Amino acid sequence: MSKRLPSEVVDKSRCVFAWCVTEHGATVHPDDEDHRSVGVSVTVRARRGDAGGPGEETELELGALRRAGDSETWIVIETGIGVSLALTREGAHLLQRRLLGEIGTDGALSRDGDDR
């Protein structure tokens, strides 16, 4: 890993991605060169997929991430229960459409159980 000399100027110029809030060049750590958006928080009741019970109230954080070696931007869903998921933009749009179709008014999962 290369070490930045004190006399070197840190490039904090705006990133090419309008949504990126990373201060590029602020440190020499490789992860600091990843492009990250501001996270959007939503409180939901959730549980791990392998757990039972009513779940717990937790914060989901949604954001965009493009690591230094990536050729595309990923939509990241992080949780307070130790699970995270990264989807391509196309995958996130597909998930959005499928969720709307399945849990929407006329979707197969619009009701829980025998609600007549």
Phi, psi and omega in degrees: 000135180277147182254133180283131178280146181304331183280348181288141179275132178279127180274103179254023181295159183298139179289160177291342177265118184301331183275350186283131179248008179293135173272083184302135177085002182290332176219178178260007180286129184304324180296338180288350178266357174292148177267124180230143175268170170293140178280146175251126186257141174219136179267126180222164170266126185214166172209161175295151181298333181266007182258164174245186176086184188282355183079192180214154177290129182214161178265131168261141173240126181250139179193177178253144180218132174225103181289160185308323182268000183280150175256000177213164180268138181251144174264121186252135174243114179246147182235165175275004181248021172084023180233140172219157183216138176239126181241148170294163177301319178299316178297321179295319177295319178297315178301316179301312180296316181293319177299314179300317180293320184278322182254002176292180186310316183254010183284159181299332182252023183288339179232153181254111178084212186260066177271100182258000000 
